[in-house]
Amino acid sequence: MNYYLDEYNLMSQTPMPLVMFQFAIEHISRISRVLQQDNGHVLMVGIGGSGRHSCARLAASMMDFTLFQVSLPQKFLNICLMVFNSRVSYRRVLHENEYYHPLNASI
């Protein structure tokens, strides 16, 4: 693993001074194993500062993959939340009143 880390640090514009311990090596191995599979995708969940990004960068580098990160603006997230909440509200109304139909609704 240290070989891949040294190789990454030589090639990258932003080297990572990581200390490899057993837990990190296991995570990087898991990520690289999933990335080797066809259509392999990884969703990593954890608290900030736990090293998810560094592990993903190193695993992608080991596989000679390009890593990119999707970032959504807060405005988009607020719109998605609003749409989700409205769908939940509509489902509640439809469930409570089985005979409700938008064309037959009286205002």
C-alpha positions as CSV (number, residue, x, y, z in Angstrom):
1,M,0.0,0.0,0.0
2,N,2.9,2.4,0.7
3,Y,4.1,1.8,-2.8
4,Y,0.8,3.0,-4.2
5,L,0.8,6.0,-1.9
6,D,4.3,7.0,-2.9
7,E,3.4,6.6,-6.5
8,Y,0.3,8.8,-6.0
9,N,2.4,11.4,-4.2
10,L,4.9,11.5,-7.1
11,M,2.2,12.0,-9.7
12,S,-0.2,14.2,-7.9
13,Q,-0.2,18.0,-7.6
14,T,-1.5,17.7,-4.1
15,P,0.3,14.9,-2.3
16,M,-1.3,13.1,0.6
17,P,0.9,12.6,3.7
18,L,-1.1,9.6,5.0
19,V,-0.1,7.1,7.8
20,M,-1.1,3.6,6.7
21,F,-2.7,1.6,9.5
22,Q,-4.6,-1.7,9.3
23,F,-8.1,-0.1,9.2
24,A,-7.2,2.3,6.4
25,I,-5.5,-0.4,4.4
26,E,-8.6,-2.6,4.7
27,H,-10.9,0.2,3.5
28,I,-8.7,1.1,0.6
29,S,-8.6,-2.6,-0.4
30,R,-12.4,-2.8,-0.3
31,I,-12.8,0.3,-2.3
32,S,-10.4,-0.9,-5.0
33,R,-12.0,-4.3,-5.1
34,V,-15.4,-2.8,-5.8
35,L,-14.0,-0.4,-8.4
36,Q,-12.5,-3.4,-10.3
37,Q,-16.0,-4.8,-10.8
38,D,-18.1,-3.9,-13.9
39,N,-20.1,-0.8,-13.0
40,G,-18.5,-0.7,-9.6
41,H,-19.7,2.2,-7.5
42,V,-19.0,3.1,-3.9
43,L,-21.1,5.2,-1.5
44,M,-19.0,6.0,1.5
45,V,-20.8,7.4,4.6
46,G,-19.1,8.7,7.7
47,I,-18.3,11.8,9.7
48,G,-16.2,14.6,8.3
49,G,-12.4,14.1,8.6
50,S,-12.6,10.3,8.7
51,G,-10.5,9.9,5.5
52,R,-13.1,8.9,3.0
53,H,-11.9,11.3,0.3
54,S,-8.3,10.2,0.8
55,C,-9.1,6.5,0.6
56,A,-11.2,7.0,-2.5
57,R,-8.4,9.0,-4.2
58,L,-5.8,6.4,-3.4
59,A,-8.0,3.5,-4.5
60,A,-8.9,5.3,-7.8
61,S,-5.2,6.0,-8.3
62,M,-4.3,2.3,-7.8
63,M,-6.8,1.4,-10.5
64,D,-5.7,4.2,-12.8
65,F,-9.1,5.7,-12.7
66,T,-10.0,9.4,-12.7
67,L,-11.9,10.4,-9.6
68,F,-14.6,13.1,-9.7
69,Q,-16.9,14.4,-7.1
70,V,-20.5,15.5,-7.6
71,S,-21.3,18.6,-5.6
72,L,-24.9,20.0,-5.5
73,P,-25.6,23.6,-4.7
74,Q,-27.7,24.3,-1.6
75,K,-30.5,25.8,-3.8
76,F,-30.8,22.6,-5.7
77,L,-31.0,20.6,-2.5
78,N,-33.7,22.9,-1.1
79,I,-35.8,22.4,-4.3
80,C,-35.4,18.6,-4.0
81,L,-36.5,18.7,-0.4
82,M,-39.5,20.9,-1.3
83,V,-40.6,18.5,-4.1
84,F,-40.2,15.5,-1.8
85,N,-42.3,17.1,0.9
86,S,-45.0,18.0,-1.6
87,R,-45.1,14.4,-2.9
88,V,-45.5,13.1,0.7
89,S,-48.3,15.6,1.3
90,Y,-50.1,14.6,-1.9
91,R,-49.9,11.0,-1.0
92,R,-51.3,11.7,2.4
93,V,-54.3,13.5,0.9
94,L,-54.9,10.7,-1.7
95,H,-54.6,8.0,1.0
96,E,-57.0,9.8,3.3
97,N,-59.6,10.5,0.6
98,E,-59.7,7.5,-1.8
99,Y,-62.2,9.3,-4.0
100,Y,-60.2,12.4,-4.5
101,H,-59.5,13.1,-8.2
102,P,-58.0,16.4,-9.4
103,L,-60.6,16.8,-12.2
104,N,-63.5,16.2,-9.9
105,A,-62.3,18.3,-6.9
106,S,-64.4,21.2,-5.9
107,I,-62.7,24.4,-5.0
